[in-house]
Amino acid sequence: LLLTMAFARSDLDQPFFLQRLERFALFNSQLDSDAKEAVSALQEECFAADTDREQGSSSKGNLNLLFDLLCEGNYVDILKGQTASDLLGNSSQSESKRLAPYLREQISSYCDHSVLACLEVEIIGIAALNLFLQLNYTGPLIESQKLIDINPHPCFTKFLRSDADTCGILGPVKEENDKTDTSGMSSDNDKFFHNIILSELAVDGEFPCHVCDSPYFLYLARIILLHLAAPERLDWSDPFVARPNEATNNYTATGTLVSPVGSESHTSTISASPRFIMHTKNLRMVYLWSARAAVAHQRLLSAHMPSETLWQEVDEMFKVTDLLLGANLKQELAEGEKILARIMLERGLAEHHFNRKGKGIEYFRRAQEYSGLAVELTGSIGKRTKFQQSATAQLLVRAYQNKEFQASNGDTTLGTHPEEQQLPTMIQHDDEGILLERVRYEDEKDNVHEKLDALDQSILLSLCLNVKNDNPLDGLTAEEMGAYLERVLMHHDDWMIYSTALLERAWLECERTHGRE
């Protein structure tokens, strides 16, 4: 469908293809074979229309390689690759004394040549963010030996010394005349560098959690994605970081924040070349990725109250994302509404993590609307225990796709599918327990559930989260949350969603007499 729409227009230029390529490929690194073929075809068209010497066959092969590595989840290979090495350069030739200005300088220089270079740098930022999330949240774990050359990259050895001098931190940094190999961090320097990066990630005087793994990757992703999304915006560490006001600021069609008349530009912006800024305007998904990185940054902080500085940044990025993508995705992509649902879901979760008014319920509802998910919280007669003689009223969540969405989803009834046969076997409860594995309803229709995709399951979890946010923690709230969780646990095709629902159910069951065991 993407290719049909693209070739149907005769006035297409390179930015058109690049925007759709980025929207389609960078939104999620897990692409199926058809998606990867479409990406490859779009790349072919991009380069066929390109006459610039700097965007020739070598750039084409490099971008194809980075896309393949991103799709396969090989984030370490991306960060060890030649592109990352060329981007980060040699810090000994730079006059910058801090890591952030040096990184911004390198990004601007590398991306000054072409839009494709901006795409390459964006992929590196995404790989760094996904690697941080993999190491700290999702797994699988990676052997530390595989990260020794990129945590940090060798070119950053200089900043260990300069940051130590600036902050008054003493650590076992290698001397200039030390001939020891500095391609990776030694065990003596690990903790020292770890603390330096944590100090760089501090926001509004609040320090990140010190037990996190490899915060350098989050820091690298934050600098890259923020500089691509807002080249003239100061980062979180600057005391004069701009805090936009909706009443005095507006957003242009290209997503650039326009400062109000009379404001002092030197207190709210940093210098960037016009050519670099022009190239970054062709990127569309970078605002969403920058918001994702900022939310991960907030979740790392140890403070009880969320950072207002980070919230202003996240809010700005989501607003630009909505401005650039909201009206176009439905028309350009067959899965446009599903993608919009994911964006709304992420924004709702961001409001939850930043403790904003409503805690994201408005965007959870919009995500439900875009996805076509119908949810009904009701009651039905059934039995919960093995020895129960008479059925009683049980809380039940009915969730299904609206009729207009069912045609494109194929078979929607839960049953035995080939991919389900390869999943781990569910462990049954102890025979001595009195609880049934699931509530047995007298109406057989309530025992049959329609199959939901991972997005719909995530929306159900968000609605369960809203029940927790809006109600006191008592027995009735636990019953209502349990109804949503039971509906999600009917599926076990996504491990992250399934394990999240299991963990939340465990917290609820530990308060119940028969569920505690």
Order of alpha helices (4+ residues) and beta strands (2+ residues): alpha-alpha-alpha-alpha-alpha-alpha-alpha-alpha-alpha-alpha-alpha-beta-beta-alpha-alpha-alpha-alpha-alpha-alpha-beta-beta-alpha-beta-alpha-alpha-alpha
